[in-house]
Each structure stands twice: as structure tokens, then as C-alpha cells.
Amino acid sequence: MTKLILSTSNIMGGGPSIIRGTAQKSNTEFTSALRANFTAAQQITPQTHDHHNGTTKTAKPLSSTWTSREGDELFIPSVDFTTSGLAEERAQYEITVKLFFLPHKPASSRCAQTRRAIDLVLKELHVPSIDLLIVSFPGISFDAEDEGDGSRSETGSQTDDETDGHANPEDIDSMVKTWECLEGLHDKGVIDCLGLSEFGSERLSKFLAKVRVRPTVNQINVRDCCVVPRSLILYAKSEKIELLTHNDCTNILPRGTVRELLGQGDRGAGVLADETKGIQEGIKGEVEPQWVIKYTAVVKDRGVVEDKGYFALAEVV
């Protein structure tokens, strides 16, 4: 089985940016940044001449020229960890990471997934630890009007492709099992603080009763309302949990998006074979996205984002 590791590199390519609100959803930012990084890696593009109409076409370079393989992992594009890293000492930064677990993947695989995702971020930034890890479980979307229930599963307000078939939220015990893996990384000093995403009061209450290391943050998407409900504000305050808002998609990388990004179409990177078009060159099989991790390094005293990017892992089955 081949594992595809997709990376954006540092998307702050235009230099550090002052932190500011943005209407751009993380999935839009992520896919745009991936395409830009693929294009940059494919700079050496052979040209072919069409003798019938006298035009010159740019052919997609073979993926082997701009990707790299390590064991069962294929990096798309190749990543040179020796040239990355932060400009100043580790203590100068606040490093926040958000790990998105994607739908239809067994919770039993999450320990290995988490370790690999965190390891890639640590290697990219050349740091031994991160300040905050926020975990996003599939199928949960906060609903202010349904605060009595805590939170709900994704509804038909999003497309099927965005939710990959409307994954149901998993049970608390499954989430707690995943959380235990994060607690292990916290114990080792790899993660300083842990956080959750989309938890309403009821789900949060049940969760807190079962975990050893308590979350310090709960991120809420307020796309459907203007304010966070007072009941949740009061509960979070009583439990000393900071409420933050975000604009992330629950399923940040649907299967259809991966196929489009890596496929043979005009907007694809040409990594996957496409037998329907008679293109045998490339990887054959179904691509199943597993997780996405987003990282942000902010220079504390200046409040600027120096490094921000994404990694994702998909398996070819």
C-alpha cells in the first residue's frame, strides 16, 4: 500500500503576515496552496509541438521528477526538510496545530496517524514541541440552536462531496481513546496544551468526565449564528476552557478533491493513472484521504505569522 503525503510548504511565501480575520475557508486555502506548490515543483516542463495547428503545448512532467519516495510513502511534491525551519529561537514562537481526522477511518488507526502528522510538522519547523494541538473529529458541527444537545452531525447544508456521505459523529468513548494518544504526547512534552473543536456543553461535559489531561481550548464554528450561546460561554468559563472561533471545514479533504488534485485533468498534477483516458503512467488504485494537519507559527512579540502550512496523508488501496 502506498501512502501519499501532500504538502503545501510555507504558504506565507510573500513574507510574514499580520494576524487578521479572513473569510477564506481552510479547505479553499489548503487546496489552493497545494496546487500552487505542485505547480512550483513542476517548473521544468517539457514542451511538445502540435504540427497540425502549429501550437506548442506544455506537457505535464513525469511525477518521478518532482516527487520523492521514502519507504511506502510518496511525498507530493518532494520535501527538503533541511531547508525549512523557523528564523528565530523556539521560545520566540507560539506554534498552534490543528489535526483533522477524516470520515470513515477507524479510530484504532489514530495513534499512528497522530504521531506521523505531528512528526512531519516538527521536522518542517525544526522544533521539538508545539504549544497547542486542536483535534477535529469527523462528523461534528456545532449548532447554537441545538445547544441542549451540545453539537450535531453535519447536515445537508453542505455537499455530499464535502462531507463524504455525511459521516455520523462517533461516540464519546471512541473520542476518548483517541485523546489518550494525545495525552501520551503531552506527557512526553511534545504537546504543551490540547484542544477540541465543535464541542457543545453536553458533549464537553461527558468528555471531561472521562479524560486525564483536560482540554484548554474549544473551537467553535459560528457560520450559522452570530454569537456563541451564553450557556456554553458560562460552562466553558466554569471549566477554565477558552472558547475560540474558526472557519474550518469539518471534512477539509474529500475523496473527490484528492482525485481532482492528483488526477490527469487540466487542474490535476498528473500523479494518478487514468485508465478511462488510456493514461497508464502514474499510481493506480482508489485514493482514501486519512488526515490533514494545519500548522501556524506566530512570532510572539510581533504578532506576525512567519510560517503556516498543511500536510495531508492519503492511502492508495
N, C-alpha and C positions, 0 to 999 in steps of 0.2 A: 504493500500500500504506500502510495506517495503522499507526502504531506506538503502542501503548498503554503509557504509563508509570504504573505503580501506585505509590503511596507511602503509608507509614504515618504520616508526620511523626514527631515525637519521642514515643516510647511511654513515656518517663519522665514522663508528664503529672502524676503525683502528687508530683513533686519528685525530686531526686537519690536514688539508692538505693545502699546499701552493697553491694558485690560479694558475692554469695553463690551457693552451688550451687543449681541448680534442676532439677527433674525434667521441666519442660516442654520438649518438643522445639521446635526452632526453627520447624518448619513450623506447629505449633499456635499458637505465639506470633505468627508472621507473619500467618497468615490471620485470627486474632482481631483483631489490630491493624488490618489492612486494613478489616475490617468496621466496626470502631469509627470509623475515620477517614472511611469512606464515610457512615456514619450522621450523624456530626458535620457533614459538609459538606452534608447534605440537610436541615438543620434547618428550612428554610422549606418546610413540607409542606402543600400544599393538601388540604382535606378534602372528601369527597363524601358526600352524604346518600342512603341507600338508602330510598326511600319505601315499599317493600314490607314491610320489617320494622322500620322506624324507627331503624335503626342508622346511625352515622356512621363512614365508613371513611377512613383516611389513604391518599391516592394517592401513588405514587412521583413525585417532581418530575422534570421533563424533565432528562435528563443535561446538556443545554446550560447549565442554570442553575448547575451545581456542578462542571463540568469545564472545561478550557480547552485550546485548540489553538494549537500553535506549529509552523508548517510541517506536516510529516507526522506530528507527534507530538501525541497527545491525553493530557493529564495528568488522571489519575483518582485523587483529586479535584484541583482546581486547586491549584498550589503557589505560595505567595508567598515567594520566596527573600529578599525584603527584610526580612522579619520574623523569619527564622530566625537561626542563628548561636550561637556559644558566648559565655558570660558573661565569661570572663577571657581573658588573652593566650594565644596559641597555645602558648607554651612551657610553660604550666601543665598541658597535657593529653597523655595517651597515647591516640592515635587508632588503633584497630585496625579493619580492614575485611576481610570475607570475601566473595569473589566466587564464586558458584555458577554454573558453566556447566551448562546443562540438556541432557538427552539429545536425540539425533537432529538436532543442529545442526552444520553443517560447521565444522571448526576454522579454515577460511580466513576466517570472519567474525569471529573472536575479537578481532582487534586493534581494530576499530571498536567492538565491543561493550564491550571493556575501557575504552577511552577515554571512552565515553559514560557508563558506570556510575561510573567514578571522578570524572568531571566533575560529575555530579549530587551526589555526596557532598561534594565540595569546595565547591560552591555552597551546599548546605544548611548546612554548618558554617562557611562563610566562612573557610576556611583554604587555604593554598597547597600543603599537603602532608599526607601521612598517615605514621604511623610504621611500620605493618606491614600488608601485604596478604597474606592467605592465599587461595590458589586451590583450588577444589574441582572436580576433573574428574569428568564423569559416569561412572557405572557402576563406581566403585571403592569397595569397602568392606573395611576392614581385618579380617583374621581371625587371631587369635592362634594358633589351632591349625594354621594353614597358613603359618606364618612362613617356611618354606623357600621358599614361592612368593612371599613378600613381601606380597601382598594379592590379593584376589579380586574378581570382579564381584559385583554384587548377586545374591542368590539368592531363592528363593521364600518366604523368611521375611517378605517384605513383599508388599503387594498389588500387582496389576498397575498400578493407577492411580498408586500411589506411585512406581513405577519407570518408568511409561510404557512397558511392554513389555520390561523387563529390558535396558537398554542395555548392550552389552558395553564393557569398558574399552578405550580407544583405545591405540594403540601409543605407545611412548616418543618416537619422532620427532615425532609429532603434538603431544604434550605439550610437547616442547622448542620447537617452532615457536611455540606459544602463549606459552611462557616468554620467548621473545625479545622479544615485545611488552612484557612486564612489565619486562624488563631495560632497554628503552628509556625507560620511565617512571622507573625507578630512576636511570638516567644523568642524567635531567633534574632530579632532586631532588624529583620528585612523590611517590615512594615511597621511604622510607628502607630498609626491610627487606622481604624476600619470604619467603613460607612456603608449605608444601604441606599437603595433607590426605589421610590414609588410605594413605600410602606405607609398605610394609613394607621390610625390609632389601634384598631383591634388586632391587625396582623402584627404590628410592632409590639404590642403587649404580650402576645403569645410567644413571639420570638425572643424577647428579652428574658422571659422566664426560663428559657432553655439553653442560653449561651453563657460561656465563661467570660469572654472578652466582649464588652458591650460596645456597640457602635457609637461613635461620637458625632456622626452626621447622618441625616436622612434627606436625600434629594427628591424633590417633588417637581413633576412637570405640570405647570399650570396653564397648559394650552387651552383647556376648556373653561377656565374661570379666571377671575382677576386676582383673587386673594386666596391664601391658604386658610382653610377653616379654623375658626377660633378653638374648636375642640382639640385639633391636632397641635396647634401652637401651644396651648396650655399643657397638654400631655407631654410634648417634647421638652418643654421647659422644665417640667417637674422631674423628668428623667435625665436632664442635662444633655440633651441631644440637640445639636444645631440643625435647623431647617435651612436648606439651600434650594434654590430653584434651578432648573436646567431646561434645555430644549433638545434633548436627545430622543432618537427613535428607540423603541423597545427592541425591535429587530433591525439592527443597523446594517446587516449584510444578508439579504435574502438570497436564496439559491439562484434565482433568475438574474440578479445583479452580478453575481460571480461569473456566470456563463457569458454575460454580455461583456464584462470587463476583460475576460481572458480568451474570448472566442475569436472567430475569424471574420466577424463583421467589420464595417468601417470604423466602429468605435472600439473594437476589440484589440487585444495585444497580440493575438495570433499564437497563444501558448497551447490552446486546446485544439485537438484534431476535430475535424467536422466531416464525417463520412457522408452526410447528406449533400455536401458540396464537393465531394471527391477529394477532400484535403486530408491526407493520411499523416502528414507531418504534424507532430505535436502529441500531447498527452491524451490518451483515450480513457473514457470512463465518466461516471457521474461525479460531479463535484459537490461535496457537502461541507458548507461552512460550519466551523466549530465554535470559534470565539473571535472577538475583536477587543483590542486593548488600546485605549487612548491615554496619552501621557502629556503633561504640561509642566514645564519648569519655569517658575517665576522668580525673578531676582527680587528678593525681599525688600531691600531698602529703596528700590526704584519703582517697584510695582509694574515691571515690564515682563512680557512673555519672551524668553530667549529661545526656548526650544519647545516645539509642540509637534506631535505626530501620532501615527497609528501603526499598529501591526495587526495582522489577522491570520488565522490558520484555517485552511480548508483541506479536507481529505478527498482523495480520488478513490472511488470504490467501484 
